[in-house]
Amino acid sequence: MLSDLQIATLEGEGYLIIDNLFSADDLWPVKEEFNLLVEYQAQAL
């Protein structure tokens, strides 16, 4: 559940930062995929 302050921030800024929403293990596949994409783009230069 979002607090009133979080809702106001989301409505005012258009985004919301939620600390510790995902663990490092949760984000590992995303980071790996990003690294592969960066490497692919670097090879194309």
N, C-alpha and C positions, 0 to 999 in steps of 0.2 A: 504494500500500500504506500502510495506517495503522500508525503506531508504537504500541507498547504504551501509551504515555501518552495518545495520541489515543483509543485504544479505551477506556481507563479513563475518560477524560473523557466520552466519548459515553455509556458505560454509567451513569456516576454523575450526569451533568447532564442527559442526554437530548438533547443537541445537541452539535455540533462546529463550530467556526469554522475555516475553511480560507482563509487569506489568499491573495489573488490567484488564486482558483479560476476566476473569470471576468474577462475584460477589460472595459473601459468600452464597447467596441463590442458585446460580447456582451450587455451589460445595457441598451443603449440602447432596444431595443424594449419591454422591461419597464418602464423609466422612462417612456417615452412613453405606454404604456397606463395606467399609474398616474396620470399627469398628467391624462389624459382622464377617468378615473373621478372624480378629485377635482374637476375642473371641472364635470362633470355633476352631482355631488352639491351643489356650491356653487350651481349655477343653480337647484336644486330648493328651496333655502332661502328 
